[in-house]
Amino acid sequence: MFTKNDLMALANMPMPFGKYQGRVLMDVPEEYLLWFQGKGFPEGRLGMLLGLCLEVKINGLESILEPMRNKTLRPA
């Protein structure tokens, strides 16, 4: 299960490494997320967030994250 803080992280947290380092998670291309899915998402919260991001994109729900952009993240 995910929380509001997880959605806030998708809308604001930068990708910490890789080809799209520094790009906000929701702005990472779907193709990259699909590649990651095939290779295996990282362990922990980042992997969960990347999987959630892929589900959001596959289902065309990116618009639900727009109002959350540039908001302050609260600790989980």
Buried (B, 14 or more C-beta within 10 A) or exposed (E): EEEEEBBBBBBBBEBEEEEBEEBBBBBBEEEBBEEBEEEEBBEEEBEBBBBBBBEBBEEEEBEEBEEBEEEEEEEE
